[in-house]
Amino acid sequence: MGSTSTVYPLARVLQELSVALSTQQSGIFLIATEQNTSCRFAIAQGKITHCTHSRDKGAAAVVSLLQVQQASCSFSVNLMLPFRAEAVVSHEYCVQTLD
């Protein structure tokens, strides 16, 4: 996928997130939604560490992302952007919630 020009069902976008995690790399996984919101995941060595979606941060952002129907996504390897402390999430929680 890797492009932000075509929208896909959320399940497909989450599959791409899974692929990014399986590479054990670090970077930012960006999701642009059909509702004109964005979601960012910080990934460190294949583990999700932070999440923001629209105005939500942390676990609330992960849950709010589930309301999205379609989106596009991209993964920027080795790009590290600052996140606020309240955006910290447990990798295990994200994997369970997003399944």
N, C-alpha and C positions, 0 to 999 in steps of 0.2 A: 504494500500500500504506500506508505511513506510520503504521500502527497496530500496537500490540504485543499485541493481543488474539487474533489469528488466526494460526495457524501455516501455513507454506507450505514446499514443498520448497526445499532450499538453493539450487538453481539459480535459483529465482524471487527469493529474497532477494539473491543476487549480481547479478541483473539490476537490482534496485532500487539496489544500491550503484553500479552502472554509471551509472544515471540521475543519481544524486546527484553523481557525478564529472563528468558531462557538463555540469552547470549551472555549473561553474567557481566554485562557492561554497565557503565554509569552514564547518566545523562538526564535529559528532560524529555518526557513523553507528553506531547501537547495534543489536546483534543479540541476541535472547534465544532460547536454544536449547531444544529439547524435553527435553534432559538437565538443565535448570535451571542452565545456565552462561550467561555473557554474553560478548560480544565487542564491543570498541569500536575504531573506526577514527577517528583524527584526520585531517581533510581540510582542507588549506590551498589555496585557489584551485584546486580540482579535482584536487589531488594528495594521495594517501595519504602521511602522514608518520609515523604511529605506529599500532601495533596491540597489543591485549591480548586474550587469550581464556583464560578460566578462570585458571589460574596461569601460563600461558605469556605471554611477551612477545616482541615483534619478529617475526622470521622464523618462530620456533617457533610463535607464536600463529597465524600465517597457515596454516601446515601443519596444526595441530591443528583449525582450523575446518573443514577439508575432511572430517573424520570425522563432522560433523553431518549428519543426515538432513533434519530439519525445524526451522524457526525462525520467529520474527517479527522485524520490524525497524522502525526509525524513524530519521529524519534530523533533527537539531536544527541548523538553520542559524544560524551565527554563535555557537554555543555552543562555548567552548573550555575543556576540562578539563585538569588537569595529568596528564602521563604521565612515567614514569621514563625515564631516558636509554636503558635497555636495551630499551625498546619502540619505538625508532626503526626504521623500515623504508624500503626503497627503493620508491618508487611503481612502478617498472618491474617489480621482483620480485613485488610484490603482483598486478599485472595479469597477469603471466605465470603465476603459480602458481594464481590463482583463475580464470583464463581465462573 
